[in-house]
Amino acid sequence: MDATAVRTGTEGKTWGGDSHPLKASYGKMMMWFFILSDALTFSAFLAAYGFSRFKYMDEWPIADEVFTHFPFLHGVDAPMYYVALMTFILIFSSVTMVLAVDAGHRMKKSSVIWYMFFTIIGGIIFVGSQAWEWANFISGEYGAVETKAGRILQFVNAEGEQVALESFAVDLPTERVMLTKSDALWYESDATLPDFYLEEIVEGFKANPDLLIRTELLNESNEKTILSRAESLERLERDAIGVVQGANLIHNEYGPPLFADFFFFITGFHGFHVLSGVIINIIIFINVILGTYERRGNYEMVEKVGLYWHFVDLVWVFVFTFFYLV
């Protein structure tokens, strides 16, 4: 059959595209194309994360031991609580965006204003929360020792609870020396140096017989392996080369540096999307207040930014699942 003879719909006309393909405006179609391409990008990132985690399955950090902070509750063990709160806030902001779009369809300007306001506030809280989480992840909480092979050795007490370096490190009469460009090829600024020397950690460990070393490797119970006192001393004196506090793109007190690399890249990429969405929402919000869309006779711009916002929320559900739950 000739392709030109194919009929679609009830009008008996061959579809020719026009300005409303699939009964959607050009703007909404382009937003869907962008969402599709961005979804493929995030899928590639998460797939790479999944393959890397599978490769280091026996030594990957346990999320419940990494993300334990909660604002204004210093020292309180609250695993995943704040991340769960962040997720709820972002999902709730998606609900308010749905209500804003619905109010726009009914041409209720005041309702659109209020619902978009709540959406923007939710986005700002989420971005601020991510920045706070990054700060805690970078600064660290307990500290650890790095070995020649790039492994991480953490310290625990007799009950298996992780112990901070500052609680047992001794103060040796040594002078902290910072290398400069004129002293060595590789140098670090004083702000990036750890708070303790390795010798201070080793001597403090020897002076506290109740301390043990916990390695990155997971045992059959999916818990990190704790060495005996003799094995701990031998491993510390034989393999340790430096102190690690917090996480960056090179060192990570929680486990393999690759975990920190993926965390910074994927959550940062998503955070950039949320920040962009907040800025776009603010621009649309101002136009709503000025009555721009009321004069146009439709609130399609609110609907288009709503599609983007829902996409950002959906992506976070997958990021949350991959990084924090699985």
Secondary structure, DSSP 8 states (H G I E B T S, - for coil): --GGG--BTTTTB----TT-GGG--HHHHHHHHHHHHHHHHHHHHHHHHHHHHHHTGGG---HHHH----TT-TT---TTHHHHHHHHHHHHHHHHHHHHHHHHHTT-HHHHHHHHHHHHHHHHHHHHHHHHHHHHHHH-SS-EEEETTS-EEEEE-TTS-B--GGGT----S-------TTT-SS---GGGS-SS-HHHHHHHHHH-TT-EEEEEEE-TTSSEEE--HHHHHHHHHHHEEEEE-SB-SS-BTTS-HHHHHHIIIIIHHHHHHHHHHHHHHHHHHHHHHHTHHHHHT--HHHHHHHHHHHHHHHHHHHHHIIIII-
